[in-house]
Amino acid sequence: MYNNPMFYRDKDNHFVLKTGEKPYKILQLTDLHFGFGILSKKQDKLAAAAVTKLVKETKPDLIILTGDSIFPYILKAGTRNNIKQAKKLVEFMDSFKVPYAYLFGNHDIEMGSKGDKNQIADIIIEGKYSIFAKGDRSLTGLGNYIIKLHNYQDQLLMALVILDSNMYRDGWYYSGFDCIREEQTAWCMKELSKLKKQNLDLKALAFFHMPLPEFKEAYEKMKLGDKSVKYNFGSIGESNDYFGISKYKPNFFEKAIENGIIKGIFCGHDHLNTLSLTYRGIMMTYGMSIDFLGYSNISKKYTQRGGTLITVNNDVSFSVDPVPLTTVVSNFVRGQNK
């Protein structure tokens, strides 16, 4: 676990990071898909070089990994040993000497992989620069926790909510994607409401792996010319405007609207999607992906590959910018509002 005078755990079991006087930079990295196996050596080198370039370019204060960091799929990586993969991931991330927060995607634990979530979590926690908590074990998933950003006067500035959007509902892949469950949502909103007592102007950003159905809803409304949806940047690169959302409709977005504290949501999962929209007062952003391994022929793709930089200011405002690795992502998207 990260050990620094600017970092501690408070009485409510939330993490606290002090930001200092300068704007605080958060680099979202998603879908690294490190295989660390006999079949993925070339792709792993490409992914490691990509991450290294992004970290050096953005010089973040905090890195948030939004799922599918490792990929224990034997036909792609040549190994099911995600325990070995997790150890190598921690070693790699520790090399930057930048604190990093971790959350699970739907591929970090594959069917037949050596380690379960609890075992992988134990490895992540041991990272010298790692920020991770298993969270309330009564909740679905593993790794539901909150990081509080405090300003240089040690006053609450912003909350970062880290959630496990889970994997597959009943068994594995063919049962369909799971989602953030109702009790996770209730816990999140309750904790944010408690934190608001420390700062009446509190804003929060939420990070998880799989997109909410409202992302697709907002995109379809925008294509129909609905001016209530604001286009920020990026596009949908998946075939047939695909969104990898759950058929089990979560209530997270509606509860976030009711609660009023969450102003930004960041996900991954769909590697070719880079879209960012603001809908009903919440900015929803697909992080640019790294993956060189998961999708077939993805090494030939390039416009989706990069990171996402979130800059938090001391006045509680924040900005979000894509950080493409190779080329500027087109500002064109079908149905974009003019």
ZITAJO-V121910 format. One record per run of one state. SS is the DSSP state (A for helix, B for strand, O for the rest). FROM is the first residue (numbers start at 0). TO is the last residue. Records with the same first field share a line. If there is no record, write none. Layout:
SS->FROM-TO / FROM-TO
This chain:
O->0-5 / 9-13 / 18-22 / 30-32 / 34-39 / 58-60 / 66-68 / 70-72 / 77-80 / 94-98 / 103-115 / 125-128 / 131-133 / 135-142 / 150-154 / 162-166 / 168-171 / 175-175 / 177-180 / 196-201 / 207-211 / 223-227 / 233-234 / 236-237 / 241-250 / 259-260 / 267-271 / 273-274 / 279-280 / 286-287 / 289-296 / 300-303 / 312-316 / 324-337
B->6-8 / 14-17 / 23-29 / 33-33 / 61-65 / 69-69 / 99-102 / 129-130 / 134-134 / 143-149 / 155-161 / 167-167 / 176-176 / 202-206 / 228-232 / 235-235 / 261-266 / 272-272 / 275-278 / 281-285 / 288-288 / 304-311 / 317-323
A->40-57 / 73-76 / 81-93 / 116-124 / 172-174 / 181-195 / 212-222 / 238-240 / 251-258 / 297-299
